[in-house]
Amino acid sequence: MDDSQIIHCLKGIVNMEDVAIHSYSECPFGKKVVDQSGDYIVFFYHAQKDQVMYFFKGLEKYWFSADSLALQY
């Protein structure tokens, strides 16, 4: 896993022109995607599950699989 794989996942889900992407060092390979209103999603790599996970602002205790997002689009 590396940063490019996280970014590749983001590109399939997020309109990259409408957000700012920042490193999020609290999570492995973490990327914080912030929209114009200040809301955000954090994408990161979960080694035990061997997949990209994400959580929303205000819901940091609830992680979701990015694989499930990709299936919707």
N, C-alpha and C positions, 0 to 999 in steps of 0.2 A: 504494500500500500504506500502511496505517496500523495503529495498535494495535487498532482495532475489528475489522479483518479477521483478525488473529491470534487475538483472543479468540473470534470467531465460529468459527474452526477448532477451537479448544480445546473449546468447548461441545459440539461434535459427537463428541468423542472422550473427554473427561475428565468424571467426575462432579465438578462444580464445588464441591459442598458438602464434599467429602472432602480438598481440597487447598488450599494457599496459593499464590498467584500473585505473583511478584515480577518487577520489571524486570530484564533481563539485558543490560546495556549493551555487553558484549563482542561482541554480534551485532546487526545491524540489526533494529529492532522486536522484540528478543528478550524472551521471557517464560519465566521459570523456574517450572515447576510442581512443587511439592514436596509429597510425601505425608506422612502421619503418621510414617512410619518414617525419613524423611530422604532417601529416594530421590527422584530428580527426572528430569524431561524438560525440555529447553530447546527451545522453538519459536522460529523466527526466519524472516525473509524473505531469500531468496537472490536478489539482483537479476539475476544472469546467467541463472539458470534461470527467473526470474519466477514463483517459487512458494514456498510455506511449506515449510520443512524442519525436522527435529527430530533430536535426539540424546539418548541416555540417559547418566545418571551412569556414569562409568567407561568410556564408549565415545565420548568427545568427538571422536575422529578419524573416526567413522563416521556419516555423515549419511543420513537417510532422507527421502523425500518424504511430506509430510502428505497428499497426494492419494491415495497408496496406502493410508493408514489409513482415510480416509473411504470408500473402496470396500469395505472389509471390514465396515462397519457399516450 
